Amino acid sequence: MSGPSRFVEQTKDHLYKALETDDPDEKDFHLRNALQLCAWDGVADRTEQNDAD
């Protein structure tokens, strides 16, 4: 895979938004989404590796 995945870009967006807000609920929302995207990115990487085998 070349370049950052869409998961990485979406994760960055959520992390930046979490840093920008002072609202704890909104901050929590963005941090949870970032963590979920990281988990899905790992699943996608494993799937691509299995498909290559």
Secondary structure, DSSP 8 states (H G I E B T S, - for coil): --S--HHHHHHHHHHHHHHH---HHHHHHHHHHHHHHHHHHHHHHHHHHHHH-
